[in-house]
């Protein structure tokens, strides 16, 4: 009986060890820290599925919750998160968040930049200027009297996330995060990190909120490695596997 009890305990210990091993993914090579900077008009919660895909591959993922008041404030929030990481970082930006990572990406810990349907400005360029150079297919952003910008809620689903269901987009429309016009007018004054660091980019080919042609032009100018995905501006929600793969490619190549 004692022998059977001992064998049973050993079996249980081995099983527990196997389960723990399976539940803890190996640390991936390259950069293990992924820092994500969300777009204007939304918060970071939409990155939930991309987060889950990456953490199950062994990455540490942190989402910056920007104040969306000024570009300087959003860059400062991003730098704080970068500085808190241990080891190399892949910095990801969506939409307006591309402006923040272009500046904050100069931090030494940042080894690669990923632009997801994002602005990729050069020194002195603003989101407002770039958007005006190749206007987005839709024109449904409204400015309030106090200088905040929001999408027309009735058109948010079509303009921002045309490939998501209305049960999702109706909520996104009414839970928008107001963004100041001042933030869109901010510009990198002295640095554009993509000049010195490898960059990757996702073109959302059905994007109505940021011209796909502008995306291609910016990414070509920067020499970014481009992946085109048939999706709306909310590509990170509608095509999370494709977006996560680009981020992983950047992380694996990071040195």
Order of alpha helices (4+ residues) and beta strands (2+ residues): alpha-beta-alpha-beta-alpha-beta-alpha-beta-alpha-beta-beta-alpha-alpha-beta-alpha-beta-alpha-beta-alpha-alpha
